[in-house]
């Protein structure tokens, strides 16, 4: 990298720090820290949400997996965009009915009681910590591949900046930095694809140079394993805490629907861009490791000056997701566990500082997790097995059907989580079907049977 590239990176990191520092003055209450005062209109919601969920898995992970398996992985990954379109249209507006809500636990408590809230809080933290770890690993991968620093110090440096602005600025800082990062990823990664296609000779030459299996619908997966992967991605991040929290930040249902649906369509385009970059890397640099495919293109093909901007864009796409999950963990712990079960009388000022302290502690834990997992995609799939098989089905029944049966919700959470764990770590995913799909099936069955056996409406679990 040239002096100009380094200057671009320094300016980018400087902007993040400035945003974090100047938003400290705006964070006076927990509402400010958690949901930015419920004042996020749809254009900002769209940009912030897109930046939040287009993280390391969507960029480095998607490019690396398509580098290895072809477009079939991208077709499975499209499930994320489809999920945002469906949730945005049918579910997001209904979340605005829950006045004063900050977390998924607020919704679960209203429908299913305190036990469901506690379980949701614990699982929310586990999910967010796992995905945060995946983003920390992605930060290390980008910095290692582009700046030449060892992976562990790279993770520490990159996550240190995230912890700084998200812990002190809360949701205000996260959303403002998301908008900056949205501009970076929305402009510079498509520019990188245009440059890369020029180097390979154009789209026709790229397709001609690829193995035939890389261009098929199912690739090396086969139909049923690919369908199972699609379902895992479809449900894995459905209504996870950061996205629900963003939705609660909007002023009304119209803004929630419009922003989330648009972000889903934008995601489909973004996945195609990063997937195609993975295929370009396969043709030009077939010997690199999968997660290094995208950084290698940036370093080898882009001119001086543009390299620094695209490295900033790669860091932006990862850091925006990391900051969102970091903020959510602090908010979930305080709202769903600390307040109802430990100290409901904490003062507003101490509550904000508790959320900030938790952000710092969780950031350190995410670094440890990032060092222990083999790849970004593995970290994401491990994390999804904690959410989709436990919370998604009861939550959708609550929001869409207004179900109120605490026994059914708790039974579904326990059954789905148990089956997903056994299927993944004991049976080693038989038939090539991942544990998320098996767990969701058990979750749905347990919810339905318990609901029928205990009555359509029972008192919420205490």
PyMOL commands that set and color helices and strands:
alter all, ss='L'
color gray80, all
select helices_A, chain A and resi 3-26+30-38+42-53+57-69+71-90+92-95+104-112+114-147+151-200+203-209+212-215+223-236+241-248+253-284+290-301+306-341+348-372+376-384+388-401+406-426+430-432+435-454
alter helices_A, ss='H'
color red, helices_A
deselect
rebuild
show_as cartoon
